[in-house]
Amino acid sequence: MSTLAPVAAPIAPVAALAPVAPLDVAVLGSCITRDNFNSRFNAGYKRWYQATLTQNQSSIISVMAAPSPITDAEIGTGGTEYDRANGRDDFRKTFLTRLAETPPDLLVMDFFGDVHFGCLDLGEGQYVTDNRWKLWPTPYYRARKAAGPLPELRLHVETDRYLELWKDAFDRLLAHVRQVAPQTTVVIHRGRNTGTLQLPDSGGTVPLLENRNLAKIDLARYNDLWRRLDDYACSHDGVVAIDLTDREYPTFDDHPWGPYYVHYTMDYYADFLAELHKVRLSSAEGRPDALAASMLDDVLDHALARAEERWVADSRRKDAVIESQRAKTERQARRIKQLEARTPEVLGRTVLAALRRARPRRGAGAPAAPAPTS
C-alpha cells in the first residue's frame, strides 16, 4: 500500500503577508541616485521607498568638515529654493544632525560631488563643495573670488592630498552612521561617466563630447578616480554596493535634465531599482512580508522585461548582420557584372600593350639602317 507524501503548505499571497511601510531612504549623492526616487524616472517607486533626507552633490570632505557660517544674503536669490537649500546645507552641515534625528532604513551614497567639483579650503578645518552650479552664482562666492585666488582642492589635480582627506572623511562618516543609526544599511552606488550619446532616430550612439557642448573632462581619468573612491568605500565591512558600471548606458537629448555625463537612458533607473530591491530581499530572507513579496514580483518582472529587450536587441543585431551581408553580396555581384562587361575591352588593351612592349625600339637591339652611298 502506497502512502502519499505530505502536501506542502501553500505560499501565502501577498495580501496575507504582514504589511510593512515603505522603506525610508536617505540620499547623500547626486542625481544618479536621487533620480531613482523620482516618479519621472521610476513611476512606482513609492510602493517600496520614500526619500526622507537628501544632501545633493556635496563632497564627502565637505559633509564631514566643521560648519561654516553663511547668511541668506550670502546665498542670494539665484536659482530655485531647492538649490539655495542645498547651498545652505553644504555650509551648515545639517545632514548629519538630521540623519541622527530620523535614522533611515537605507543610506545610499555616490561620490559625484568629489569627482566633478572638489572643495574650497576655507581654513581651520572648514571645507565647502566647490559646486559650479550651486555655489558659484552666490554673492558669497563672487565676493570671495573678487578678494583673491580661491583655495581650490580638486581630486584630479591634487590627487594624493585629496584622497588622504577624503578617506579620513569617509571613515569618520561611516563611524558616525554606525553610532547614530546602527540599523541603517549603507549602500554605495558606484558611479561612472558615460562618453556616448544615443541618437534619437536610429538608437545608435556617437561620442558625447564631439556632438554636444559640455564642460570638457578627461573621461578616463575621472572614471578611474571615481572607481578608486568606490573601491575604498566598498572595502569596509557591512557596506553594500550597487554596481551598474559594467553595462553601457549612454545619455540622450530627451533626458529630463538634458544630455550629460551622468544623465543616463531610462533603463538605468529601472535597473537600479531592481538592484536596490535585492538589497532589501537579502535582509528579509526567511522573514517574508508584503513589501518583500512585492519587491520580488518587481524584480522578476524586471528580469523578464530585460530578457525580452535583450532578445529583441539580439534579433535586430542578427537582422542587421544579415542585411549587411546581403548588401555586400549584391555589391559584389554588380561589380562582377561590370567587370564581365568590360572583359573584351580590357583584353584588347592588354594584348595591344603586350605587342607594343614586344616591338623592338630603334637603338635598342634593332639592326642599324645602311649608310647612304655617294
C-alpha positions, 0 to 999 in steps of 0.5 A: 500500500502506497502512502502519499507524501505530505502536501506542502503548505501553500505560499501565502499571497501577498495580501496575507503577508504582514504589511510593512511601510515603505522603506525610508531612504536617505540620499547623500549623492547626486542625481544618479541616485536621487533620480531613482526616487523620482516618479519621472524616472521610476513611476512606482517607486513609492510602493517600496521607498520614500526619500526622507533626507537628501544632501545633493552633490556635496563632497564627502570632505565637505559633509564631514568638515566643521560648519561654516557660517553663511547668511541668506544674503550670502546665498542670494536669490539665484536659482530655485529654493531647492538649490539655495537649500542645498547651498545652505546645507553644504555650509551648515552641515545639517545632514548629519544632525538630521540623519541622527534625528530620523535614522533611515532604513537605507543610506545610499551614497555616490561620490559625484560631488568629489569627482566633478567639483572638489572643495574650497579650503576655507581654513581651520578645518572648514571645507565647502563643495566647490559646486559650479552650479550651486555655489558659484552664482552666490554673492558669497562666492563672487565676493570671495573670488573678487578678494583673491585666488580661491583655495581650490582642492580638486581630486584630479589635480591634487590627487594624493592630498585629496584622497588622504582627506577624503578617506579620513572623511569617509571613515569618520562618516561611516563611524558616525552612521554606525553610532547614530543609526546602527540599523541603517544599511549603507549602500554605495552606488558606484558611479561612472561617466558615460562618453556616448550619446544615443541618437534619437532616430536610429538608437545608435550612439556617437561620442558625447563630447564631439556632438554636444557642448559640455564642460570638457573632462578627461573621461578616463581619468575621472572614471578611474578616480571615481572607481578608486573612491568606490573601491575604498568605500566598498572595502569596509565591512557591512557596506553594500554596493550597487554596481551598474558600471559594467553595462553601457548606458549612454545619455540622450537629448530627451533626458529630463535634465538634458544630455550629460555625463551622468544623465543616463537612458531610462533603463538605468533607473529601472535597473537600479531599482531592481538592484536596490530591491535585492538589497532589501530581499537579502535582509528579509530572507526567511522573514517574508512580508508584503513589501518583500513579496512585492519587491520580488514580483518587481524584480522578476518582472524586471528580469523578464522585461530585460530578457525580452529587450535583450532578445529583441536587441539580439534579433535586430543585431542578427537582422542587421548582420544579415542585411549587411551581408546581403548588401555586400553580396549584391555589391559584389555581384554588380561589380562582377557584372561590370567587370564581365562587361568590360572583359573584351575591352580590357583584353584588347588593351592588354594584348595591344600593350603586350605587342607594343612592349614586344616591338623592338625600339630603334637603338635598342637591339634593332639592326642599324639602317645602311649608310647612304652611298655617294 
